[in-house]
Structures are given as C-alpha cells and as structure tokens.
Amino acid sequence: MDATMIISQIFLPISLAIIMFGMGLNLVIADFIRLFTYPKAVFVGLLNQLVFLPFIGFSIIILFDLNLSMAIGIMILSLCPGGPTSNLITQVARGNIGLSVTLTALASLITVFTIPIILSKAIAYFTGDTAVVIELPILETMLQILLITVIPISIGMLIRKRNEGFSLRMERPMRIASTVLFIVIFLLVMIANKEDLIESMKEVGLATLLLNISTMGLGYLTSKFFGITGKSQISITIESGIQNGTLAFVIATTILNNVEMGLPTGAYSIWMFITGGILMWRLGIKEN
C-alpha cells in the first residue's frame, strides 16, 4: 500500500472520525430539533446544494470552454454534497454545527439518487451519448456517512449528555486539535499527490477557484436574502462552497474509470483547504 492509499483510506477517515467526535461533544439533541422547528436554514442550504450549485458548475464549464474530461470533472464536483471537511471548518469557524451536520447528512442521502440522474444527463449533453447510465454504490455511500460522521458524533453527544462538564472543558482543546489535523491532512494530501495537483492546477486551477468562491458567495447571499444571519449564515456559506472531494474523486476514477476526470477534484481540494483555512482563522482561531 503506497503513501497515497494510506492517507486516503486509513489516516483521513480516522482523522475525520476524531474530528466528528469532537463536534459531538458540543452538540445536544435540541440543536437538531431546533432546525426542524425553524426549517428555513435547512431549506436554503439544500436549495443551494441541489439546485444552484449544479447550475453554477455548468455555467463555469461553458465560460471556460473546458474540454470533455475537465467539463465532466467540474460537473461531478458541483453535484456532490458537502462532506466531513465542511463540518470541521464550520466547527472551528464557530458556525452552527447542528445545521452543518444536518445539511451534510441530508444532502449526502439525497445526492445518492440525484447524482446518477443529473450526471447521466450532463454526460449525454457533453458527449452526445444518451446511453450512458451512472450508478452510485448506495449502501457503500451510506455506510461511509454512518462510520465517519453519524457514529462518532453520536458517541460525542452521548458523552456530553452524561458528563457536560468534561465536554465543555474539551471544547477548546478539540477545536485546536481539529485545526492541527486539518493542516496535517492538507500537507499530506499535497505531498502525496504533488504531481497530479500540479497538472490539475494547470488544467482547471482558475475554473475550480471560481467554483469554490462563487458557491461560497452564493451561500452567503442566499442566507442574507432569506434573513438568515450569524452562525447559521456561516454554516450555509461553508456547506455551499465546500464539496465532498473524496466522493467526487471516487465517481470520476472508479465509477467512470477516468483518472483525468478526477483532476478538477485535485485542484478544487487545494482551493477548498485554502479558503476553508482562511475562514477558520478569520472567524475561529483569531478570536481565541
């Protein structure tokens, strides 16, 4: 097993699970009940993820007149939900963690069904091949969400319920630990994939930067339009602009069996870590 495999299949999932556990220490059941009592923020977040993001991705493809592989790679990214990384950034940036986790979970479940439909249509549009059928591994995707997100958060919430004092004492150390893990993951991904990342930045660096910034801007503006402010606005901004790059890479390289289509994910990951890191510093670390 090479370094890239160790990082992506062992270190990264374990690190994200630890981060999710830390989030659980700051959550109570009421955080989730409150969201469905006042569902506007959930609606806006899902609207961005499921409707506006694919439209922005498609517009960027047309704007940059990307070749076939890059176009489909960008389309895959814009169809993916947020992932554990968006939850981490939200936690450190002092957003609404309950909202972030809820949006990630709901969007992940919904996109298992929407990605095959929309991506098949997009591939047919770009290639003229209407016979393309995309199938996602539904059980595998749901199991990934369960193991990396739901179970660690639930364990953290259970500890919070039984020992609130301990959970409150751990809030600052876990935020610091999450930030350190974020930086380590970023550096390891860069080192392990440096050759592919250089190539991807040459091909679609500017297009993926625009995708990242414009979708974050979308989250901020739609929140403001619907009167959503404070922590929930931070969460929607991050969830709208930080996509599940791991899922996108799996779809490109494993399901579509095209490594070149995975290049936009490499470029996007760099921008995602940079803009996410800026938000974490600006809204979270800087205030400590």
HUMONOR-V462658 format. One record per residue. RES is the residue in one letter. SS is DSSP state (H for helix, E for strand, - for the rest). PHI is phi in radians with two decimals (999 if undefined). OMEGA is omega in degrees with one decimal (none if undefined). Layout:
res=RES ss=SS phi=PHI omega=OMEGA
res=RES ss=SS phi=PHI omega=OMEGA
//
This chain:
res=M ss=- phi=999 omega=-177.5
res=D ss=- phi=-1.43 omega=-174.9
res=A ss=H phi=-1.07 omega=-178.9
res=T ss=H phi=-1.08 omega=179.9
res=M ss=H phi=-1.14 omega=179.9
res=I ss=H phi=-1.07 omega=-179.6
res=I ss=H phi=-1.15 omega=-172.6
res=S ss=H phi=-1.32 omega=-173.4
res=Q ss=H phi=-1.77 omega=-178.0
res=I ss=H phi=-2.10 omega=-174.1
res=F ss=H phi=-1.12 omega=-176.2
res=L ss=H phi=-1.10 omega=178.8
res=P ss=H phi=-1.05 omega=179.7
res=I ss=H phi=-1.14 omega=179.2
res=S ss=H phi=-1.09 omega=180.0
res=L ss=H phi=-1.15 omega=177.8
res=A ss=H phi=-1.12 omega=177.2
res=I ss=H phi=-1.10 omega=179.0
res=I ss=H phi=-1.10 omega=178.3
res=M ss=H phi=-1.11 omega=176.3
res=F ss=H phi=-1.05 omega=178.1
res=G ss=H phi=-1.06 omega=176.8
res=M ss=H phi=-1.12 omega=-179.9
res=G ss=H phi=-1.03 omega=178.5
res=L ss=- phi=-1.12 omega=-179.0
res=N ss=- phi=-1.78 omega=-175.4
res=L ss=- phi=-2.00 omega=171.2
res=V ss=- phi=-2.27 omega=-178.1
res=I ss=H phi=-0.96 omega=-177.7
res=A ss=H phi=-1.05 omega=179.2
res=D ss=H phi=-1.09 omega=-179.1
res=F ss=H phi=-1.52 omega=178.2
res=I ss=H phi=-1.08 omega=-179.7
res=R ss=H phi=-1.05 omega=-178.7
res=L ss=H phi=-1.12 omega=-177.0
res=F ss=H phi=-1.55 omega=170.6
res=T ss=H phi=-1.37 omega=176.9
res=Y ss=- phi=-2.17 omega=-166.7
res=P ss=- phi=-1.43 omega=-174.1
res=K ss=H phi=-1.02 omega=-177.7
res=A ss=H phi=-1.14 omega=177.7
res=V ss=H phi=-1.12 omega=179.6
res=F ss=H phi=-1.07 omega=-178.3
res=V ss=H phi=-1.13 omega=179.3
res=G ss=H phi=-1.08 omega=179.4
res=L ss=H phi=-1.23 omega=177.0
res=L ss=H phi=-1.05 omega=177.7
res=N ss=H phi=-1.06 omega=-175.0
res=Q ss=H phi=-1.14 omega=-169.2
res=L ss=H phi=-1.61 omega=-174.3
res=V ss=H phi=-2.03 omega=-172.5
res=F ss=H phi=-1.27 omega=-177.6
res=L ss=H phi=-1.08 omega=176.5
res=P ss=H phi=-1.04 omega=178.3
res=F ss=H phi=-1.12 omega=178.0
res=I ss=H phi=-1.12 omega=178.6
res=G ss=H phi=-1.02 omega=179.5
res=F ss=H phi=-1.09 omega=180.0
res=S ss=H phi=-1.11 omega=178.6
res=I ss=H phi=-1.15 omega=177.2
res=I ss=H phi=-1.03 omega=179.8
res=I ss=H phi=-1.17 omega=-178.0
res=L ss=H phi=-1.05 omega=-176.6
res=F ss=H phi=-1.61 omega=179.8
res=D ss=- phi=0.86 omega=-174.2
res=L ss=- phi=-1.27 omega=176.0
res=N ss=- phi=-1.22 omega=-171.0
res=L ss=H phi=-0.99 omega=-176.7
res=S ss=H phi=-1.12 omega=179.9
res=M ss=H phi=-1.17 omega=179.6
res=A ss=H phi=-1.09 omega=-179.6
res=I ss=H phi=-1.19 omega=177.1
res=G ss=H phi=-1.07 omega=177.0
res=I ss=H phi=-1.12 omega=-179.3
res=M ss=H phi=-1.12 omega=177.8
res=I ss=H phi=-1.03 omega=179.5
res=L ss=H phi=-1.01 omega=-175.7
res=S ss=H phi=-1.23 omega=179.3
res=L ss=H phi=-1.60 omega=-175.8
res=C ss=- phi=-1.37 omega=177.2
res=P ss=- phi=-1.37 omega=170.2
res=G ss=- phi=-1.22 omega=-179.6
res=G ss=- phi=-2.34 omega=179.5
res=P ss=H phi=-0.99 omega=179.3
res=T ss=H phi=-1.08 omega=178.6
res=S ss=H phi=-1.16 omega=176.4
res=N ss=H phi=-1.15 omega=178.2
res=L ss=H phi=-1.07 omega=-178.9
res=I ss=H phi=-1.06 omega=178.9
res=T ss=H phi=-1.08 omega=-179.3
res=Q ss=H phi=-1.07 omega=-176.9
res=V ss=H phi=-1.23 omega=179.8
res=A ss=- phi=-1.41 omega=176.3
res=R ss=- phi=1.10 omega=173.8
res=G ss=- phi=-1.52 omega=178.5
res=N ss=- phi=-1.45 omega=-173.9
res=I ss=H phi=-1.13 omega=179.2
res=G ss=H phi=-1.01 omega=178.6
res=L ss=H phi=-1.15 omega=-179.1
res=S ss=H phi=-1.06 omega=-179.7
res=V ss=H phi=-1.12 omega=179.7
res=T ss=H phi=-1.10 omega=179.9
res=L ss=H phi=-1.12 omega=178.6
res=T ss=H phi=-1.07 omega=-177.4
res=A ss=H phi=-1.14 omega=-178.0
res=L ss=H phi=-1.15 omega=-179.1
res=A ss=H phi=-1.12 omega=179.1
res=S ss=H phi=-1.11 omega=179.8
res=L ss=H phi=-1.22 omega=-178.2
res=I ss=H phi=-1.20 omega=-175.4
res=T ss=H phi=-1.23 omega=172.3
res=V ss=H phi=-0.98 omega=-178.6
res=F ss=H phi=-1.70 omega=-176.9
res=T ss=H phi=-1.40 omega=-178.6
res=I ss=H phi=-1.03 omega=-179.8
res=P ss=H phi=-1.02 omega=-177.1
res=I ss=H phi=-1.21 omega=-174.8
res=I ss=H phi=-1.23 omega=-179.0
res=L ss=H phi=-1.16 omega=176.4
res=S ss=H phi=-1.06 omega=178.3
res=K ss=H phi=-1.14 omega=-179.3
res=A ss=H phi=-1.14 omega=179.2
res=I ss=H phi=-1.11 omega=177.6
res=A ss=H phi=-1.09 omega=-179.8
res=Y ss=H phi=-1.16 omega=-175.3
res=F ss=H phi=-1.33 omega=-175.2
res=T ss=H phi=-1.88 omega=-174.9
res=G ss=- phi=1.42 omega=-179.4
res=D ss=- phi=-1.67 omega=-177.1
res=T ss=- phi=-1.46 omega=-177.6
res=A ss=- phi=-1.59 omega=-177.3
res=V ss=- phi=-1.22 omega=177.2
res=V ss=- phi=-2.23 omega=-179.8
res=I ss=- phi=-1.81 omega=176.3
res=E ss=- phi=-2.23 omega=177.1
res=L ss=- phi=-1.66 omega=176.0
res=P ss=- phi=-1.29 omega=-172.2
res=I ss=H phi=-1.04 omega=-177.5
res=L ss=H phi=-1.11 omega=179.8
res=E ss=H phi=-1.13 omega=179.4
res=T ss=H phi=-1.14 omega=179.4
res=M ss=H phi=-1.15 omega=178.5
res=L ss=H phi=-1.14 omega=177.5
res=Q ss=H phi=-1.07 omega=177.9
res=I ss=H phi=-1.06 omega=-177.6
res=L ss=H phi=-1.12 omega=-174.0
res=L ss=H phi=-1.28 omega=-174.8
res=I ss=H phi=-1.54 omega=-173.1
res=T ss=H phi=-1.99 omega=-168.6
res=V ss=H phi=-1.14 omega=-176.1
res=I ss=H phi=-1.14 omega=178.1
res=P ss=H phi=-1.05 omega=178.7
res=I ss=H phi=-1.12 omega=-179.8
res=S ss=H phi=-1.10 omega=177.9
res=I ss=H phi=-1.11 omega=177.6
res=G ss=H phi=-1.06 omega=179.0
res=M ss=H phi=-1.15 omega=178.4
res=L ss=H phi=-1.12 omega=177.1
res=I ss=H phi=-1.12 omega=177.8
res=R ss=H phi=-1.03 omega=-178.7
res=K ss=H phi=-1.16 omega=-175.3
res=R ss=H phi=-1.54 omega=-178.5
res=N ss=- phi=-2.54 omega=-175.1
res=E ss=H phi=-1.12 omega=-178.7
res=G ss=H phi=-1.05 omega=178.1
res=F ss=H phi=-1.08 omega=-178.2
res=S ss=H phi=-1.08 omega=-179.7
res=L ss=H phi=-1.17 omega=178.4
res=R ss=H phi=-1.17 omega=-177.1
res=M ss=H phi=-1.47 omega=-174.4
res=E ss=H phi=-1.01 omega=-178.4
res=R ss=H phi=-1.20 omega=177.6
res=P ss=H phi=-1.02 omega=-179.6
res=M ss=H phi=-1.22 omega=177.4
res=R ss=H phi=-1.15 omega=178.0
res=I ss=H phi=-1.14 omega=179.6
res=A ss=H phi=-1.08 omega=179.0
res=S ss=H phi=-1.10 omega=179.6
res=T ss=H phi=-1.15 omega=178.6
res=V ss=H phi=-1.08 omega=177.9
res=L ss=H phi=-1.07 omega=177.9
res=F ss=H phi=-1.01 omega=-179.0
res=I ss=H phi=-1.17 omega=-180.0
res=V ss=H phi=-1.09 omega=178.6
res=I ss=H phi=-1.03 omega=-179.8
res=F ss=H phi=-1.02 omega=-177.6
res=L ss=H phi=-1.15 omega=-179.7
res=L ss=H phi=-1.15 omega=177.8
res=V ss=H phi=-1.08 omega=179.2
res=M ss=H phi=-1.08 omega=-176.7
res=I ss=H phi=-1.16 omega=-175.5
res=A ss=H phi=-1.23 omega=-174.8
res=N ss=- phi=-2.14 omega=-170.9
res=K ss=H phi=-1.02 omega=-177.7
res=E ss=H phi=-1.19 omega=178.7
res=D ss=H phi=-1.15 omega=-178.8
res=L ss=H phi=-1.18 omega=177.6
res=I ss=H phi=-1.08 omega=179.4
res=E ss=H phi=-1.10 omega=-177.9
res=S ss=H phi=-1.19 omega=178.7
res=M ss=H phi=-1.17 omega=176.5
res=K ss=H phi=-1.13 omega=-174.5
res=E ss=H phi=-1.32 omega=-170.6
res=V ss=H phi=-2.39 omega=-179.7
res=G ss=H phi=-0.99 omega=-177.4
res=L ss=H phi=-1.19 omega=-179.2
res=A ss=H phi=-1.13 omega=-179.2
res=T ss=H phi=-1.27 omega=174.7
res=L ss=H phi=-1.09 omega=178.7
res=L ss=H phi=-1.10 omega=178.1
res=L ss=H phi=-1.06 omega=-179.0
res=N ss=H phi=-1.13 omega=-176.8
res=I ss=H phi=-1.22 omega=-176.9
res=S ss=H phi=-1.19 omega=179.4
res=T ss=H phi=-1.28 omega=173.0
res=M ss=H phi=-1.13 omega=177.1
res=G ss=H phi=-1.06 omega=176.4
res=L ss=H phi=-1.02 omega=179.8
res=G ss=H phi=-1.06 omega=179.9
res=Y ss=H phi=-1.14 omega=-175.1
res=L ss=H phi=-1.26 omega=179.2
res=T ss=H phi=-1.16 omega=176.5
res=S ss=H phi=-1.07 omega=-179.8
res=K ss=H phi=-1.10 omega=180.0
res=F ss=H phi=-1.06 omega=-178.8
res=F ss=- phi=-1.58 omega=175.8
res=G ss=- phi=1.32 omega=179.2
res=I ss=- phi=-1.71 omega=-175.2
res=T ss=- phi=-2.26 omega=172.8
res=G ss=H phi=1.13 omega=-175.0
res=K ss=H phi=-1.06 omega=-178.9
res=S ss=H phi=-1.20 omega=177.2
res=Q ss=H phi=-1.15 omega=176.3
res=I ss=H phi=-1.06 omega=-178.5
res=S ss=H phi=-1.09 omega=-178.4
res=I ss=H phi=-1.16 omega=176.9
res=T ss=H phi=-1.04 omega=-178.2
res=I ss=H phi=-1.23 omega=-179.1
res=E ss=H phi=-1.10 omega=-179.9
res=S ss=H phi=-1.30 omega=-172.8
res=G ss=H phi=-1.91 omega=-179.4
res=I ss=- phi=-2.06 omega=-175.7
res=Q ss=- phi=-1.68 omega=-179.4
res=N ss=- phi=-1.34 omega=-177.2
res=G ss=H phi=-1.12 omega=178.9
res=T ss=H phi=-1.07 omega=178.9
res=L ss=H phi=-1.10 omega=179.9
res=A ss=H phi=-1.06 omega=-179.2
res=F ss=H phi=-1.16 omega=178.4
res=V ss=H phi=-1.12 omega=179.4
res=I ss=H phi=-1.07 omega=-177.4
res=A ss=H phi=-1.19 omega=-170.3
res=T ss=H phi=-1.55 omega=-175.8
res=T ss=H phi=-1.75 omega=-176.5
res=I ss=H phi=-1.34 omega=178.3
res=L ss=- phi=-1.58 omega=176.1
res=N ss=- phi=0.95 omega=-178.8
res=N ss=- phi=-2.45 omega=-177.1
res=V ss=H phi=-1.09 omega=-178.5
res=E ss=H phi=-1.05 omega=178.3
res=M ss=H phi=-1.17 omega=178.0
res=G ss=H phi=-1.47 omega=-178.8
res=L ss=H phi=-1.04 omega=177.4
res=P ss=H phi=-1.00 omega=178.0
res=T ss=H phi=-1.13 omega=178.2
res=G ss=H phi=-1.09 omega=178.8
res=A ss=H phi=-1.12 omega=-179.2
res=Y ss=H phi=-1.08 omega=-178.9
res=S ss=H phi=-1.06 omega=178.2
res=I ss=H phi=-1.08 omega=-179.7
res=W ss=H phi=-1.12 omega=-179.7
res=M ss=H phi=-1.06 omega=179.5
res=F ss=H phi=-1.20 omega=-179.2
res=I ss=H phi=-1.20 omega=-179.0
res=T ss=H phi=-1.18 omega=176.2
res=G ss=H phi=-1.11 omega=178.3
res=G ss=H phi=-1.11 omega=177.4
res=I ss=H phi=-1.09 omega=178.2
res=L ss=H phi=-1.10 omega=179.3
res=M ss=H phi=-1.08 omega=179.9
res=W ss=H phi=-1.21 omega=-174.3
res=R ss=H phi=-1.21 omega=-173.4
res=L ss=H phi=-1.76 omega=-175.1
res=G ss=H phi=-2.05 omega=-173.6
res=I ss=H phi=-1.07 omega=-176.1
res=K ss=H phi=-1.08 omega=-176.4
res=E ss=H phi=-1.44 omega=-176.4
res=N ss=- phi=-1.30 omega=none
//
